[in-house]
């Protein structure tokens, strides 16, 4: 655990220290686009913060390579493929953040990065099917892996609509993954120093390090450079954890715990993913391109309800945490009734917090009507008194 803690601190510190330099470089480079109609900030903010995230991730990986208890994690060359794929994403993101990029070239670049990851060995081995597990061959596994990577990249990119939103949600997902794997490793007698756990804790560290500069009011945005990179790294954890728990009789992992590696990232980003699907449907039905931007995303609707920028982000964090840690708890504890009860109580509180501004407006409106009625009654009584005099 000490090695994980050290790796987390390195990732956080390097990302935090690099971000101001990246911010100044983005300003010099001209990656400060004007405010658009769909933006929620009022002043231009420099982008390309994803470079600092990549720097923190690479530094933590390379230092971990020299730590005695983590050296065995680097037996396979998947980490080199992950760094290379991340580099491809960074190049695409820089181009998009500075000059803009059409959806087709961007999708091609994402597919290239996903292909590099699969080529290096990060590949789905099986899929959960009701009543059984579907083993995937090399070609089908590669196709499914690339598709999952590209979908997750774009889902996280869609979530990057408010200051700190994407970084916070991915940090929550990473902590949930780390908790899930570590507890499962202890329970099953696995090696606790492992590749997926290391990637998860490094990803959590870079997200927190960047979030210190990115939470409202943000001084720098991660841009597509960072959002796409976070999606890529999140999927890398998903696929590698799935490989650790292959259902071939070598482990006693079963039930919810067995399917958790596949479902957890989808559950954590369920809100951004649903937002992505609804946006595509909404724009297609309106006769627009699925990639055409608008101001009808979930975070925009929270702002319309009357929530402040920071409160809307915290509410999204809350829902991501509820879904992630409820899922992990169901997979590692034998008390589903207790877990579901606590989850429902916390979810009810979250719903109440979401509707609070509307309830407050209604309360103020009723108070205003009552005050107006009282004032009208008082005026009427005064008129009658004056007439009688």
C-alpha positions in Angstrom: 0.0 0.0 0.0 2.9 2.4 0.7 4.0 2.1 -3.0 0.5 3.0 -4.1 0.4 6.0 -1.8 3.8 7.2 -3.1 2.7 6.7 -6.7 -0.5 8.7 -6.0 1.4 11.5 -4.4 3.9 11.7 -7.3 1.1 11.8 -9.9 -0.8 14.5 -8.0 2.3 16.6 -7.3 3.8 16.5 -10.8 0.4 17.3 -12.4 -0.2 20.1 -10.0 3.2 21.7 -10.6 3.1 21.2 -14.4 -0.4 22.8 -14.8 0.7 26.5 -14.4 3.5 26.0 -17.0 1.0 24.4 -19.4 -1.4 27.2 -18.8 1.2 29.8 -19.8 2.2 27.8 -22.8 -1.4 27.5 -23.9 -1.8 31.3 -23.7 1.4 31.8 -25.7 0.4 29.1 -28.2 -3.0 30.7 -28.7 -5.1 27.9 -27.3 -7.5 30.4 -25.7 -10.7 30.2 -27.8 -13.4 32.8 -27.5 -16.4 32.2 -25.4 -19.1 30.3 -27.3 -22.9 30.5 -26.9 -23.0 27.0 -25.3 -20.2 27.8 -22.8 -21.0 28.5 -19.2 -18.0 30.7 -18.4 -17.9 34.4 -19.2 -14.2 34.9 -20.0 -11.8 33.0 -22.3 -9.9 30.3 -20.5 -6.7 28.6 -21.8 -7.0 24.9 -22.7 -4.6 22.1 -23.3 -4.4 21.2 -19.6 -4.3 17.6 -20.6 -0.6 18.0 -21.3 0.0 18.4 -17.6 -2.2 15.3 -16.9 -0.2 13.3 -19.4 3.1 14.6 -17.8 1.9 13.6 -14.3 0.8 10.2 -15.5 4.0 9.5 -17.4 6.2 10.6 -14.5 4.3 8.4 -12.0 4.6 5.4 -14.4 8.3 5.9 -14.9 9.1 6.4 -11.3 6.9 3.3 -10.4 9.1 1.3 -12.8 12.0 1.9 -10.3 10.1 1.0 -7.1 11.1 -2.5 -5.9 7.6 -3.7 -5.1 6.1 -2.5 -8.3 8.7 -3.6 -10.8 6.9 -6.9 -11.4 3.9 -4.9 -12.7 6.0 -3.9 -15.7 6.8 -7.5 -16.9 4.5 -6.9 -19.9 4.9 -4.1 -22.3 1.3 -2.8 -22.1 2.5 0.2 -20.2 4.6 1.3 -23.2 1.6 0.9 -25.5 -0.5 3.0 -23.0 2.0 5.8 -23.0 2.2 5.7 -26.8 -1.6 5.7 -27.2 -1.8 8.6 -24.7 0.8 10.5 -26.8 -1.4 10.1 -29.9 -4.4 11.4 -28.0 -2.4 14.4 -26.7 -1.3 15.3 -30.3 -4.9 15.1 -31.5 -6.1 17.1 -28.5 -3.6 19.9 -29.0 -4.6 20.2 -32.7 -8.3 20.3 -31.7 -7.8 22.7 -28.8 -5.8 25.1 -30.9 -7.2 25.0 -34.4 -10.3 22.8 -34.1 -10.8 19.4 -35.7 -13.7 17.8 -37.6 -15.4 14.8 -36.0 -14.2 12.3 -38.6 -10.4 13.0 -38.3 -10.9 13.1 -34.5 -12.6 9.7 -34.5 -9.9 8.3 -36.7 -7.3 9.5 -34.3 -9.2 8.0 -31.3 -9.4 4.7 -33.2 -5.6 4.8 -33.9 -4.9 5.3 -30.2 -7.3 2.5 -29.3 -5.6 0.2 -31.8 -2.2 0.9 -30.3 -3.5 -0.1 -26.9 -5.0 -3.3 -28.2 -1.8 -4.0 -30.2 0.2 -3.7 -26.9 -2.0 -6.3 -25.2 -4.8 -4.2 -23.6 -7.7 -6.3 -24.9 -11.0 -7.6 -23.6 -11.0 -11.4 -23.0 -14.6 -12.0 -22.2 -18.0 -10.4 -21.9 -20.7 -11.1 -19.3 -23.8 -12.7 -20.8 -26.8 -13.7 -18.6 -26.1 -17.1 -17.2 -22.6 -17.4 -18.7 -19.5 -15.6 -19.9 -18.7 -15.1 -23.6 -15.1 -15.7 -24.4 -13.8 -13.5 -27.2 -11.4 -14.5 -29.9 -8.5 -12.3 -30.8 -10.3 -10.4 -33.7 -13.6 -10.0 -31.9 -11.9 -9.1 -28.7 -9.8 -6.4 -30.5 -13.0 -5.0 -32.2 -14.9 -4.9 -28.9 -12.0 -3.3 -27.1 -11.5 -0.6 -29.7 -15.2 0.2 -29.6 -15.3 0.4 -25.8 -12.3 2.6 -25.8 -13.7 5.1 -28.4 -17.1 5.2 -26.7 -15.6 5.9 -23.2 -13.3 8.6 -24.7 -16.2 10.4 -26.1 -18.5 9.9 -23.1 -15.8 11.5 -20.8 -15.3 14.3 -23.4 -19.1 15.0 -23.2 -18.8 15.2 -19.4 -16.3 18.0 -19.7 -18.8 20.7 -19.7 -18.3 22.4 -16.3 -15.2 23.4 -14.3 -13.8 20.2 -12.7 -16.6 17.9 -13.8 -14.7 15.4 -15.9 -11.7 15.3 -13.6 -13.8 14.7 -10.6 -16.0 12.0 -12.1 -12.9 10.1 -13.4 -11.2 10.5 -10.0 -14.2 8.9 -8.3 -14.2 6.1 -10.8 -10.5 5.5 -10.3 -10.8 5.4 -6.5 -13.8 3.0 -6.8 -11.7 0.7 -9.2 -8.8 0.7 -6.8 -11.0 -0.1 -3.8 -12.7 -2.9 -5.8 -9.5 -4.5 -7.0 -7.6 -4.2 -3.8 -10.3 -5.7 -1.7 -10.8 -8.5 -4.2 -7.1 -9.1 -4.4 -6.9 -9.5 -0.6 -10.0 -11.8 -0.6 -8.7 -14.0 -3.4 -5.1 -14.0 -2.5 -4.0 -12.2 -5.6 -0.8 -10.1 -5.8 -1.8 -6.8 -4.4 0.8 -4.9 -6.5 -0.8 -5.1 -9.9 -1.0 -3.2 -13.2 -4.7 -2.2 -13.0 -4.5 -1.0 -9.4 -1.4 1.0 -10.2 -3.1 2.6 -13.3 -6.2 3.4 -11.2 -4.3 5.1 -8.4 -2.1 7.1 -10.8 -5.2 8.2 -12.7 -6.8 9.3 -9.4 -3.7 11.3 -8.6 -3.5 13.2 -11.9 -7.2 14.0 -11.7 -6.9 15.5 -8.2 -3.7 17.3 -9.1 -5.4 19.0 -12.1 -8.6 19.5 -10.2 -6.8 21.9 -7.8 -6.5 24.3 -10.8 -9.7 23.3 -12.6 -12.4 23.5 -10.0 -14.7 26.5 -10.2 -13.6 29.2 -11.0 -11.2 27.3 -13.3 -7.9 28.9 -14.3 -7.3 26.3 -17.0 -9.3 23.8 -18.9 -8.1 20.3 -19.8 -9.7 20.6 -23.2 -10.1 17.7 -25.5 -6.5 17.0 -24.8 -7.3 16.0 -21.3 -10.8 14.7 -21.6 -9.9 12.2 -24.3 -6.9 11.1 -22.4 -8.9 10.5 -19.2 -11.4 8.3 -21.2 -8.5 6.3 -22.7 -6.9 5.7 -19.3 -10.2 4.8 -17.7 -10.8 2.2 -20.3 -7.3 0.8 -19.8 -8.2 0.0 -16.2 -11.5 -1.6 -17.2 -9.9 -3.9 -19.7 -6.9 -4.9 -17.6 -9.1 -5.6 -14.5 -11.4 -7.8 -16.6 -8.3 -9.8 -17.6 -7.4 -10.3 -14.0 -10.7 -11.9 -13.2 -11.2 -14.2 -16.2 -13.9 -16.7 -15.3 -12.0 -19.9 -16.0 -12.1 -21.5 -12.6 -8.8 -20.1 -11.4 -10.7 -17.7 -9.0 -13.8 -17.9 -6.9 -14.9 -14.5 -8.0 -18.5 -14.7 -9.2 -21.8 -12.9 -9.4 -21.8 -9.1 -9.3 -18.0 -9.1 -8.5 -17.2 -11.0 -11.7 -19.1 -8.5 -13.9 -18.0 -5.4 -12.0 -14.9 -4.6 -14.2 -17.1 -4.3 -17.3 -20.0 -2.5 -15.6 -18.3 -0.2 -13.2 -16.9 2.4 -15.7 -20.2 2.4 -17.5 -22.1 2.9 -14.2 -19.8 5.7 -13.0 -20.2 7.6 -16.3 -23.8 6.6 -16.6 -25.0 10.2 -16.5 -22.5 11.5 -19.1 -23.1 8.3 -21.2 -26.9 8.9 -21.1 -26.3 12.5 -21.9 -24.3 11.5 -24.9 -27.0 9.1 -26.2 -29.8 11.7 -25.6 -27.7 14.4 -27.3 -27.3 12.2 -30.4 -31.0 11.4 -30.5 -32.0 15.0 -29.9 -29.8 16.4 -32.6 -30.7 13.7 -35.1 -34.4 14.2 -34.6 -33.9 17.9 -35.1 -32.2 17.3 -38.4 -28.8 18.3 -37.1 -25.5 16.5 -37.0 -25.0 14.3 -34.0 -21.8 16.2 -33.3 -23.5 19.7 -33.5 -23.0 21.4 -30.1 -25.9 22.7 -28.1 -26.8 24.0 -24.6 -29.1 21.2 -23.5 -26.8 18.9 -21.7 -27.5 17.6 -18.2 -25.1 20.1 -16.6 -26.9 23.0 -18.5 -30.2 21.8 -17.1 -28.9 21.8 -13.6 -27.8 25.4 -14.1 -31.3 26.2 -15.5 -32.8 24.8 -12.3 -31.0 27.5 -10.3 -27.9 25.7 -9.1 -24.7 27.5 -9.0 -21.8 26.3 -11.1 -20.0 24.7 -8.2 -23.1 23.1 -6.8 -24.0 21.6 -10.1 -20.6 20.0 -10.3 -20.8 18.7 -6.7 -24.2 17.2 -7.4 -22.7 15.3 -10.4 -19.9 14.1 -8.2 -22.4 12.9 -5.6 -24.3 10.8 -8.2 -21.1 9.4 -9.6 -20.0 8.4 -6.1 -23.4 6.9 -5.2 -23.4 4.7 -8.3 -19.7 3.8 -8.1 -19.4 2.9 -4.4 -22.8 1.2 -4.2 -21.7 -1.0 -7.1 -18.4 -1.8 -5.4 -20.1 -2.4 -2.1 -22.5 -4.9 -3.6 -19.6 -6.8 -5.1 -17.5 -7.1 -2.0 -20.0 -7.2 0.9 -22.5 -9.9 1.7 -25.1 -7.5 3.0 -27.0 -6.4 -0.1 -30.0 -5.2 1.8 -28.0 -2.8 3.9 -26.1 -1.5 0.9 -29.2 -0.9 -1.1 -31.0 0.7 1.9 -28.1 3.2 2.5 -27.8 3.8 -1.3 -31.6 4.6 -1.6 -31.4 7.0 1.4 -28.4 8.8 0.0 -30.0 8.9 -3.5 -33.2 10.4 -2.0 -31.2 13.1 -0.3 -29.4 13.8 -3.7 -32.8 14.1 -5.4 -33.9 16.5 -2.7 -30.8 18.6 -3.3 -31.4 18.7 -7.0 -35.0 20.0 -6.6 -34.0 22.5 -3.8 -33.8 25.6 -5.9 -37.2 24.9 -7.5 -38.8 24.4 -4.1 -37.2 27.6 -2.8 -38.6 29.5 -5.8 -42.0 28.1 -5.2 -41.8 29.0 -1.5 -40.7 32.6 -2.3 -43.5 32.9 -4.9 -46.1 31.7 -2.3 -44.7 34.2 0.2 -44.9 37.0 -2.3 -48.5 36.2 -3.2 -49.4 36.0 0.5 -47.7 39.4 1.1 -49.4 40.9 -1.9 -52.8 39.6 -0.7 -52.1 40.9 2.8 -51.1 44.3 1.4 -54.3 44.4 -0.8 -56.4 43.5 2.3 -54.8 46.2 4.3 -55.3 48.8 1.6 -59.0 47.8 1.3 -59.5 48.1 5.1 -57.8 51.6 5.0 -60.1 52.7 2.2 -63.2 51.6 4.0 -62.0 53.3 7.2 -61.4 56.6 5.3 -64.8 56.4 3.6 -66.5 55.8 7.0 -64.7 58.9 8.4 
